[in-house]
């Protein structure tokens, strides 16, 4: 949209009604935008993408006003932003977001297997803190190569019913270090090798469901024969930087008929 078109759009009575839905507000906005537009230089083709969101505007009808959102991404829109800042007018506080994490799906499940790689443990910690105690069954499977990170987060793992940590760093942790980590509270197990993630997923589910059904540890349980509602109560969540791990876990979850969500970080 050209600079002059902004003012023209609001000066046309017929179009003003459809865009503003409030004649008095349209008049005020017309004067403001026309003044700003006249002070701006147009680029080579004189085109600028400025839109009015009808849906976002409906909630403002009570106040007989409207809002136009212009992101300052180019020379013209940055100049427009600066011109608006210099004017004496009331400005709203705009917050971008919220951007919901895939881990928000935790509210829909009773048993959660929280997979994490490295700093990907942070959303898992958020879930464990949000659903403290037995409001959700939370099984953490965390792989990390950083000993300082492991020691830093260890005191925060007590909210998990079971926290399985796979330390892959060098040098290996000594017995005193292992004792200090596992004595932080909660049910923490540290193993110093790479995890078999798919095997771990099945074993966690099998162990819990056998206990719930009163089946002995030596007894057999085919997870794929569990009824739909039992499997639908489970969800595996992964946060890390590996597309391969994400794909493997997603495939296994689909095969078992349980939920799955992932949050990836990579560069």
Backbone as numpy.savetxt, mean C-alpha at the origin, in Angstrom:
# Nx Ny Nz CAx CAy CAz Cx Cy Cz
-5.92 22.78 -23.23 -6.77 23.97 -23.23 -5.89 25.21 -23.23
-6.20 26.21 -24.09 -5.43 27.44 -24.15 -5.77 28.33 -22.96
-4.85 29.26 -22.68 -5.09 30.18 -21.56 -6.40 30.93 -21.76
-6.59 31.49 -22.97 -7.80 32.27 -23.24 -9.05 31.41 -23.14
-8.91 30.11 -23.46 -10.07 29.22 -23.40 -10.57 29.03 -21.98
-9.66 29.14 -21.00 -10.08 28.98 -19.60 -11.11 30.03 -19.25
-10.80 31.29 -19.59 -11.75 32.36 -19.30 -13.00 32.23 -20.14
-12.84 31.90 -21.43 -13.98 31.79 -22.33 -14.95 30.71 -21.87
-14.40 29.62 -21.37 -15.23 28.52 -20.90 -16.16 28.97 -19.79
-15.66 29.81 -18.91 -16.43 30.23 -17.76 -17.29 31.45 -18.04
-16.99 32.19 -19.13 -17.78 33.37 -19.48 -19.03 33.00 -20.26
-19.06 31.85 -20.92 -20.21 31.40 -21.69 -21.30 30.94 -20.71
-22.44 31.64 -20.62 -23.47 31.30 -19.62 -23.95 29.86 -19.71
-24.13 29.38 -20.95 -24.64 28.01 -21.11 -23.66 26.99 -20.58
-22.36 27.17 -20.92 -21.35 26.20 -20.49 -21.04 26.39 -19.01
-21.19 27.63 -18.53 -20.91 27.89 -17.12 -21.81 27.05 -16.22
-23.09 26.94 -16.62 -24.04 26.19 -15.80 -23.65 24.73 -15.68
-23.18 24.12 -16.79 -22.82 22.71 -16.77 -21.51 22.46 -16.05
-20.59 23.43 -16.09 -19.29 23.23 -15.47 -19.30 23.62 -14.01
-19.89 24.76 -13.68 -19.82 25.28 -12.32 -21.01 24.91 -11.45
-22.20 24.89 -12.09 -23.43 24.56 -11.36 -23.72 25.55 -10.25
-23.14 26.75 -10.34 -23.40 27.81 -9.36 -22.97 29.12 -9.98
-23.93 29.97 -10.36 -23.61 31.17 -11.13 -22.72 32.12 -10.35
-22.98 32.27 -9.09 -22.18 33.21 -8.31 -20.74 32.74 -8.19
-20.57 31.44 -7.94 -19.22 30.89 -7.84 -18.51 30.99 -9.18
-19.25 30.78 -10.27 -18.65 30.86 -11.60 -18.12 32.25 -11.88
-18.88 33.27 -11.44 -18.46 34.65 -11.68 -17.15 34.95 -10.97
-17.06 34.49 -9.71 -15.84 34.74 -8.95 -14.66 34.02 -9.59
-14.88 32.77 -9.96 -13.79 31.98 -10.54 -13.38 32.52 -11.90
-14.36 33.03 -12.68 -14.05 33.59 -13.99 -13.09 34.76 -13.86
-13.40 35.69 -12.95 -12.54 36.86 -12.77 -11.14 36.44 -12.35
-11.07 35.44 -11.44 -9.77 35.01 -10.95 -8.95 34.35 -12.04
-9.55 33.40 -12.77 -8.80 32.69 -13.80 -8.47 33.57 -14.99
-9.40 34.48 -15.34 -9.12 35.36 -16.47 -7.93 36.25 -16.19
-7.86 36.74 -14.93 -6.74 37.60 -14.56 -5.43 36.82 -14.58
-5.47 35.59 -14.07 -4.26 34.77 -14.05 -3.85 34.40 -15.46
-4.83 34.01 -16.28 -4.52 33.56 -17.64 -3.89 34.66 -18.46
-4.35 35.92 -18.28 -3.81 37.03 -19.06 -2.35 37.30 -18.75
-1.93 36.89 -17.54 -0.55 37.17 -17.14 0.42 36.07 -17.53
-0.09 34.98 -18.16 0.75 33.85 -18.50 1.10 33.84 -19.97
2.27 33.32 -20.29 2.67 33.13 -21.67 2.27 31.73 -22.11
1.79 31.63 -23.35 1.37 30.34 -23.89 2.55 29.70 -24.59
2.64 28.36 -24.52 3.74 27.68 -25.18 3.53 27.64 -26.69
4.38 26.91 -27.41 4.40 26.95 -28.87 3.04 26.66 -29.49
2.35 25.65 -29.03 1.06 25.33 -29.64 -0.12 25.83 -28.81
0.20 26.49 -27.69 -0.86 27.11 -26.91 -1.81 26.14 -26.24
-1.38 24.93 -25.97 -2.26 23.92 -25.41 -1.82 23.55 -23.99
-2.79 23.43 -23.08 -2.52 23.03 -21.70 -3.65 22.15 -21.22
-3.30 21.04 -20.60 -4.32 20.10 -20.13 -4.79 20.49 -18.74
-5.94 21.14 -18.65 -6.54 21.54 -17.38 -7.95 20.98 -17.36
-8.31 20.25 -16.31 -9.63 19.62 -16.27 -10.35 19.94 -14.98
-11.68 19.84 -15.05 -12.53 20.00 -13.88 -13.21 18.67 -13.64
-13.01 18.11 -12.46 -13.56 16.80 -12.12 -14.96 16.97 -11.55
-15.96 16.54 -12.32 -17.35 16.70 -11.89 -17.63 15.93 -10.61
-17.09 14.70 -10.50 -17.35 13.88 -9.32 -16.77 14.53 -8.07
-15.55 15.06 -8.19 -14.92 15.69 -7.04 -15.65 16.96 -6.64
-16.37 17.58 -7.59 -17.05 18.83 -7.34 -18.36 18.68 -6.59
-18.99 17.53 -6.69 -20.33 17.38 -6.14 -20.39 17.64 -4.64
-19.35 17.22 -3.93 -19.34 17.43 -2.50 -19.19 18.89 -2.10
-18.82 19.75 -3.05 -18.62 21.17 -2.75 -19.86 22.01 -3.02
-20.93 21.41 -3.55 -22.12 22.17 -3.89 -22.73 22.82 -2.66
-22.56 22.17 -1.50 -23.09 22.73 -0.26 -22.50 24.10 0.00
-21.26 24.32 -0.42 -20.58 25.57 -0.14 -20.62 26.53 -1.34
-21.43 26.21 -2.37 -21.60 27.09 -3.53 -20.26 27.46 -4.14
-19.43 26.46 -4.35 -18.11 26.74 -4.91 -17.64 25.53 -5.71
-16.45 25.61 -6.25 -15.87 24.49 -6.98 -14.36 24.57 -6.85
-13.67 23.55 -7.35 -12.21 23.53 -7.33 -11.70 23.06 -8.68
-10.60 23.64 -9.09 -9.89 23.18 -10.28 -8.49 22.78 -9.84
-8.09 21.56 -10.17 -6.77 21.07 -9.78 -5.85 21.12 -10.99
-4.73 21.84 -10.84 -3.74 21.96 -11.90 -2.40 21.54 -11.33
-1.83 20.46 -11.84 -0.53 19.99 -11.37 0.58 20.79 -12.05
1.48 21.44 -11.28 2.56 22.24 -11.88 3.68 21.36 -12.43
3.52 20.91 -13.67 4.50 20.00 -14.26 5.27 20.62 -15.42
4.81 21.73 -15.96 5.48 22.38 -17.08 5.67 23.86 -16.82
6.26 24.56 -17.78 6.53 25.99 -17.59 5.25 26.77 -17.33
4.23 26.53 -18.16 3.00 27.31 -18.04 2.28 27.03 -16.72
2.15 25.74 -16.38 1.44 25.40 -15.16 2.22 25.81 -13.91
3.55 25.80 -13.98 4.33 26.30 -12.84 4.13 27.80 -12.68
4.11 28.52 -13.81 3.88 29.97 -13.76 2.49 30.26 -13.21
1.52 29.45 -13.61 0.16 29.61 -13.10 0.13 29.39 -11.60
0.85 28.37 -11.13 0.91 28.09 -9.71 1.51 29.26 -8.94
2.60 29.83 -9.47 3.23 30.96 -8.81 2.30 32.17 -8.77
1.55 32.39 -9.86 0.62 33.52 -9.89 -0.47 33.34 -8.85
-0.95 32.11 -8.69 -1.99 31.85 -7.69 -1.46 32.10 -6.29
-0.22 31.70 -6.05 0.38 31.88 -4.73 0.49 33.35 -4.34
0.64 34.23 -5.33 0.81 35.66 -5.07 -0.51 36.37 -4.80
-1.62 35.73 -5.12 -2.91 36.37 -4.97 -3.44 36.21 -3.54
-4.25 37.14 -3.13 -4.85 37.10 -1.80 -6.15 36.28 -1.90
-6.05 35.04 -1.59 -7.23 34.18 -1.65 -7.03 33.00 -0.71
-8.11 32.39 -0.36 -8.04 31.24 0.54 -7.72 29.98 -0.26
-6.76 29.22 0.20 -6.36 28.00 -0.49 -6.63 26.79 0.40
-7.03 25.72 -0.23 -7.26 24.48 0.51 -5.95 23.76 0.77
-5.97 22.82 1.69 -4.81 21.96 1.92 -5.07 20.66 1.18
-4.22 20.33 0.22 -4.42 19.14 -0.61 -3.48 18.03 -0.16
-4.02 16.87 0.02 -3.24 15.70 0.40 -3.39 14.65 -0.69
-2.27 14.22 -1.25 -2.32 13.18 -2.28 -2.32 11.81 -1.60
-3.29 11.03 -1.94 -3.42 9.72 -1.31 -4.77 9.61 -0.62
-4.98 8.67 0.29 -3.99 7.64 0.66 -3.82 6.58 -0.42
-2.63 6.01 -0.47 -2.34 4.94 -1.41 -2.34 3.64 -0.61
-3.39 2.89 -0.74 -3.61 1.72 0.11 -2.60 0.61 -0.22
-1.99 0.07 0.82 -1.05 -1.03 0.64 -1.82 -2.32 0.35
-1.22 -3.21 -0.45 -1.85 -4.52 -0.65 -2.09 -5.26 0.66
-1.33 -4.89 1.70 -1.48 -5.55 2.99 -2.80 -5.19 3.67
-3.52 -4.22 3.13 -4.84 -3.89 3.68 -5.79 -5.07 3.56
-5.47 -6.02 2.67 -6.31 -7.21 2.50 -6.31 -8.09 3.75
-5.39 -7.84 4.68 -5.30 -8.67 5.88 -6.61 -8.68 6.66
-7.39 -7.63 6.55 -8.65 -7.54 7.30 -9.66 -8.61 6.86
-9.47 -9.15 5.68 -10.44 -10.10 5.13 -10.11 -11.56 5.43
-9.03 -11.81 6.18 -8.60 -13.19 6.43 -8.31 -13.40 7.91
-8.40 -14.65 8.35 -8.16 -14.99 9.76 -6.75 -15.48 10.01
-6.17 -16.20 9.04 -4.81 -16.73 9.17 -3.92 -16.09 8.12
-2.84 -15.47 8.56 -1.95 -14.73 7.67 -0.54 -15.30 7.72
0.02 -15.56 6.54 1.43 -15.94 6.44 2.15 -14.75 5.81
2.99 -14.10 6.59 3.62 -12.85 6.18 5.05 -13.13 5.73
5.25 -13.12 4.42 6.59 -13.33 3.85 7.26 -11.98 3.66
8.56 -11.93 3.97 9.29 -10.68 3.81 10.74 -10.95 3.45
11.29 -10.06 2.63 12.72 -10.09 2.30 13.31 -8.77 2.74
14.35 -8.82 3.59 15.02 -7.61 4.01 14.09 -6.60 4.66
14.17 -5.35 4.19 13.37 -4.28 4.78 11.89 -4.45 4.46
11.56 -5.42 3.61 10.16 -5.73 3.34 9.39 -6.21 4.55
10.07 -6.33 5.68 9.38 -6.72 6.91 8.49 -5.61 7.45
8.70 -4.37 7.02 7.98 -3.24 7.62 6.46 -3.35 7.50
5.88 -3.68 6.33 4.42 -3.81 6.31 3.93 -5.00 7.13
4.74 -6.04 7.25 4.36 -7.18 8.09 4.28 -6.75 9.55
5.22 -5.92 9.97 5.19 -5.41 11.34 3.94 -4.57 11.57
3.55 -3.80 10.54 2.34 -3.00 10.66 1.10 -3.87 10.85
1.02 -4.96 10.11 -0.11 -5.88 10.23 -0.12 -6.54 11.61
1.06 -6.95 12.08 1.13 -7.61 13.38 0.73 -6.65 14.50
1.12 -5.38 14.35 0.74 -4.40 15.35 -0.74 -4.06 15.30
-1.29 -4.01 14.10 -2.70 -3.66 13.94 -3.62 -4.76 14.46
-3.23 -6.01 14.23 -4.05 -7.14 14.68 -3.30 -7.88 15.78
-3.21 -7.22 16.90 -2.43 -7.76 18.02 -3.15 -8.95 18.65
-2.39 -9.74 19.39 -2.96 -10.88 20.09 -3.50 -11.92 19.13
-4.67 -12.45 19.46 -5.24 -13.54 18.66 -6.35 -13.05 17.73
-6.43 -11.74 17.47 -7.44 -11.25 16.52 -7.18 -11.79 15.13
-5.92 -12.08 14.82 -5.52 -12.78 13.60 -4.38 -13.73 13.97
-4.31 -14.87 13.28 -3.16 -15.75 13.44 -2.11 -15.29 12.45
-0.93 -14.94 12.96 0.10 -14.31 12.13 1.37 -15.15 12.17
1.78 -15.63 11.01 2.99 -16.44 10.88 3.97 -15.67 10.00
5.09 -15.27 10.57 6.08 -14.47 9.84 7.18 -15.37 9.29
7.50 -15.19 8.02 8.62 -15.88 7.38 9.51 -14.80 6.78
10.62 -14.51 7.44 11.45 -13.37 7.08 12.85 -13.83 6.70
13.30 -13.44 5.54 14.66 -13.74 5.07 15.46 -12.44 5.03
16.62 -12.44 5.69 17.46 -11.24 5.70 18.93 -11.63 5.77
19.77 -10.80 5.17 21.21 -11.02 5.23 21.89 -10.00 6.13
21.11 -9.12 6.75 21.66 -8.05 7.57 21.50 -8.38 9.05
22.62 -8.64 9.72 22.57 -8.93 11.16 22.10 -7.72 11.96
22.58 -6.49 11.67 22.08 -5.33 12.42 20.57 -5.15 12.27
20.04 -5.37 11.06 18.60 -5.25 10.85 17.85 -6.30 11.65
18.37 -7.52 11.65 17.74 -8.61 12.39 17.67 -8.28 13.88
18.78 -7.81 14.43 18.83 -7.50 15.86 17.94 -6.30 16.19
17.82 -5.36 15.26 17.00 -4.17 15.49 15.51 -4.52 15.55
15.06 -5.37 14.63 13.64 -5.68 14.55 13.20 -6.83 15.45
14.14 -7.61 15.97 13.78 -8.77 16.79 12.83 -8.44 17.94
13.01 -7.32 18.66 12.09 -7.03 19.77 10.67 -6.75 19.32
10.45 -6.54 18.02 9.11 -6.20 17.52 8.35 -7.41 16.98
8.92 -8.59 17.11 8.33 -9.77 16.49 7.42 -10.56 17.43
7.23 -10.07 18.63 6.46 -10.82 19.62 4.99 -10.97 19.29
4.45 -10.12 18.41 3.03 -10.19 18.07 2.71 -11.33 17.10
3.74 -11.95 16.55 3.51 -13.08 15.65 3.36 -14.37 16.46
2.40 -15.20 16.07 2.27 -16.49 16.75 3.52 -17.34 16.51
4.13 -17.16 15.34 5.39 -17.84 15.02 6.18 -16.95 14.08
7.43 -16.67 14.44 8.31 -15.87 13.59 9.50 -16.74 13.18
9.53 -17.09 11.90 10.63 -17.89 11.36 11.57 -16.98 10.60
12.79 -16.86 11.08 13.78 -15.97 10.48 14.85 -16.81 9.80
15.11 -16.49 8.55 16.15 -17.17 7.79 17.27 -16.17 7.53
18.35 -16.32 8.29 19.48 -15.40 8.17 20.47 -15.95 7.15
20.76 -15.15 6.11 21.63 -15.61 5.03 22.91 -14.78 4.93
23.21 -13.98 5.94 24.39 -13.13 5.89 25.66 -13.85 6.33
26.75 -13.14 6.19 28.06 -13.63 6.62 28.75 -12.52 7.42
29.45 -12.88 8.51 29.64 -14.24 9.04 28.38 -14.76 9.72
28.37 -16.04 10.00 27.23 -16.63 10.67 27.09 -16.07 12.08
25.88 -16.07 12.59 25.63 -15.59 13.94 26.14 -16.61 14.95
26.73 -16.09 16.04 27.18 -16.96 17.11 26.03 -17.35 18.02
26.27 -18.32 18.88 25.21 -18.81 19.76 24.71 -17.72 20.69
25.62 -16.88 21.18 25.20 -15.80 22.08 24.26 -14.83 21.35
24.57 -14.54 20.09 23.71 -13.65 19.31 22.34 -14.29 19.06
22.34 -15.57 18.75 21.08 -16.28 18.53 20.22 -16.28 19.79
20.84 -16.52 20.93 20.11 -16.54 22.20 19.51 -15.17 22.50
20.27 -14.11 22.19 19.78 -12.75 22.44 18.57 -12.43 21.58
18.57 -12.94 20.35 17.45 -12.68 19.44 16.21 -13.46 19.85
16.37 -14.74 20.14 15.22 -15.58 20.45 14.65 -15.33 21.84
15.40 -14.62 22.68 14.92 -14.33 24.03 14.15 -13.02 24.10
13.88 -12.41 22.96 13.19 -11.12 22.94 11.71 -11.25 23.30
11.19 -12.45 23.33 9.76 -12.64 23.59 9.07 -13.15 22.34
7.99 -13.86 22.55 7.30 -14.44 21.40 7.93 -15.76 21.01
7.49 -16.29 19.91 7.96 -17.59 19.43 8.84 -17.36 18.20
10.12 -17.13 18.42 11.06 -16.78 17.36 12.02 -17.94 17.10
12.14 -18.31 15.85 13.07 -19.36 15.43 14.01 -18.77 14.39
15.31 -18.94 14.57 16.29 -18.42 13.61 17.03 -19.59 12.98
17.02 -19.63 11.65 17.78 -20.63 10.91 18.74 -19.92 9.96
19.93 -20.45 9.82 20.97 -19.77 9.05 21.15 -20.44 7.69
20.11 -20.38 6.91 20.17 -20.88 5.53 19.00 -20.28 4.77
18.99 -20.47 3.47 17.90 -19.95 2.65 16.63 -20.76 2.89
15.48 -20.11 2.87 14.24 -20.84 3.13 13.70 -21.54 1.89
12.99 -22.61 2.11 12.17 -23.23 1.07 10.77 -22.66 1.27
10.49 -21.57 0.56 9.28 -20.80 0.84 8.00 -21.59 0.62
7.95 -22.35 -0.46 6.72 -23.09 -0.76 6.48 -24.20 0.26
7.55 -24.90 0.64 7.44 -25.94 1.66 7.00 -25.32 2.98
7.56 -24.16 3.30 7.21 -23.48 4.55 5.74 -23.12 4.58
5.23 -22.62 3.45 3.82 -22.24 3.37 2.92 -23.43 3.69
3.20 -24.54 3.04 2.37 -25.72 3.25 2.49 -26.26 4.67
3.71 -26.23 5.22 3.91 -26.77 6.56 3.22 -25.91 7.62
3.24 -24.60 7.43 2.55 -23.71 8.38 1.05 -24.00 8.35
0.49 -24.06 7.15 -0.94 -24.36 7.03 -1.28 -25.72 7.60
-0.48 -26.71 7.26 -0.76 -28.08 7.69 -0.68 -28.20 9.21
0.35 -27.60 9.80 0.50 -27.67 11.25 -0.66 -27.02 11.98
-1.10 -25.87 11.49 -2.20 -25.17 12.16 -3.52 -25.93 12.00
-3.82 -26.38 10.79 -5.09 -27.04 10.54 -5.16 -28.41 11.22
-4.03 -29.10 11.33 -4.02 -30.37 12.05 -4.31 -30.14 13.53
-3.72 -29.08 14.08 -3.97 -28.76 15.47 -5.44 -28.39 15.70
-5.99 -27.60 14.76 -7.39 -27.18 14.89 -8.35 -28.36 14.77
-7.97 -29.36 13.96 -8.83 -30.52 13.74 -8.56 -31.64 14.73
-7.59 -31.46 15.62 -7.26 -32.49 16.60 -6.53 -33.67 16.01
-5.82 -33.44 14.90 -5.05 -34.51 14.26 -3.64 -34.53 14.84
-3.13 -35.69 15.14 -1.79 -35.79 15.72 -0.74 -35.29 14.73
0.40 -34.93 15.25 1.47 -34.41 14.40 1.90 -35.42 13.36
1.77 -36.70 13.70 2.18 -37.76 12.77 1.10 -38.05 11.73
-0.10 -37.52 11.94 -1.19 -37.80 11.02 -1.04 -37.06 9.70
-1.77 -37.52 8.71 -1.71 -36.92 7.38 -2.85 -35.91 7.20
-2.60 -34.90 6.39 -3.63 -33.92 6.07 -3.36 -33.35 4.68
-4.28 -33.58 3.77 -4.16 -33.06 2.41 -4.80 -31.68 2.37
-3.97 -30.65 2.24 -4.48 -29.28 2.27 -5.48 -29.01 1.16
-5.30 -29.66 0.04 -6.17 -29.41 -1.11 -7.55 -30.03 -0.95
-7.70 -30.88 0.07 -9.00 -31.49 0.34 -9.75 -30.76 1.45
-9.14 -29.72 2.01 -9.85 -28.93 3.01 -11.03 -28.23 2.35
-12.09 -28.00 3.11 -13.26 -27.34 2.52 -12.92 -25.91 2.13
-13.73 -25.37 1.25 -13.45 -24.05 0.66 -13.32 -22.96 1.72
-14.22 -22.93 2.69 -14.21 -21.87 3.70 -12.95 -21.91 4.55
-12.47 -23.11 4.83 -11.24 -23.24 5.63 -10.06 -22.65 4.87
-9.93 -22.99 3.60 -8.82 -22.47 2.80 -8.97 -20.98 2.54
-10.21 -20.51 2.40 -10.45 -19.09 2.11 -10.11 -18.19 3.28
-9.92 -18.77 4.46 -9.55 -17.96 5.63 -8.06 -17.65 5.67
-7.28 -18.27 4.76 -5.83 -18.08 4.73 -5.43 -17.08 3.65
-4.37 -16.35 3.94 -3.80 -15.45 2.93 -2.29 -15.37 3.13
-1.55 -15.48 2.04 -0.10 -15.27 2.07 0.18 -13.88 1.51
1.00 -13.12 2.22 1.36 -11.78 1.78 2.87 -11.68 1.68
3.35 -11.08 0.62 4.79 -10.97 0.40 5.19 -9.53 0.15
6.26 -9.09 0.79 6.85 -7.79 0.50 8.36 -7.96 0.36
8.87 -7.59 -0.81 10.30 -7.72 -1.08 10.60 -7.27 -2.49
11.80 -7.57 -2.93 12.22 -7.10 -4.24 12.33 -8.18 -5.30
11.85 -9.38 -5.01 12.02 -10.49 -5.95 10.72 -10.81 -6.68
10.74 -10.60 -8.00 9.59 -10.99 -8.82 9.45 -12.51 -8.85
10.58 -13.22 -8.82 10.55 -14.68 -8.86 9.85 -15.25 -7.62
10.21 -14.72 -6.44 9.57 -15.19 -5.21 8.08 -14.87 -5.25
7.76 -13.66 -5.68 6.35 -13.28 -5.78 5.58 -14.25 -6.67
6.15 -14.58 -7.82 5.46 -15.47 -8.76 5.31 -16.88 -8.19
6.35 -17.37 -7.50 6.28 -18.71 -6.92 5.21 -18.79 -5.84
5.20 -17.80 -4.96 4.22 -17.79 -3.88 2.80 -17.64 -4.42
2.65 -16.81 -5.42 1.33 -16.61 -6.01 0.81 -17.91 -6.64
1.71 -18.62 -7.33 1.32 -19.89 -7.93 0.93 -20.92 -6.90
1.70 -20.99 -5.82 1.41 -21.95 -4.76 0.09 -21.61 -4.07
-0.12 -20.32 -3.81 -1.36 -19.89 -3.16 -2.57 -20.24 -4.03
-2.44 -20.03 -5.31 -3.53 -20.36 -6.23 -3.81 -21.85 -6.22
-2.74 -22.64 -6.19 -2.89 -24.10 -6.18 -3.60 -24.57 -4.91
-3.30 -23.91 -3.79 -3.90 -24.30 -2.51 -5.28 -23.68 -2.31
-5.64 -22.71 -3.13 -6.94 -22.07 -2.99 -7.01 -21.07 -1.87
-5.88 -20.38 -1.59 -5.86 -19.37 -0.54 -5.60 -18.00 -1.16
-5.77 -16.96 -0.36 -5.56 -15.61 -0.86 -4.09 -15.28 -1.00
-3.80 -14.27 -1.80 -2.41 -13.83 -1.97 -2.37 -12.36 -2.36
-1.44 -11.63 -1.73 -1.18 -10.24 -2.08 0.32 -10.00 -2.00
0.83 -9.09 -2.82 2.28 -8.81 -2.82 2.53 -7.32 -3.01
3.59 -6.85 -2.40 4.06 -5.48 -2.57 5.54 -5.55 -2.92
5.89 -5.13 -4.13 7.26 -5.22 -4.61 7.95 -3.88 -4.54
9.24 -3.89 -4.22 10.05 -2.68 -4.35 11.29 -3.07 -5.15
11.55 -2.31 -6.20 12.74 -2.56 -7.01 13.10 -1.28 -7.74
14.28 -1.32 -8.36 14.77 -0.16 -9.08 15.15 -0.60 -10.48
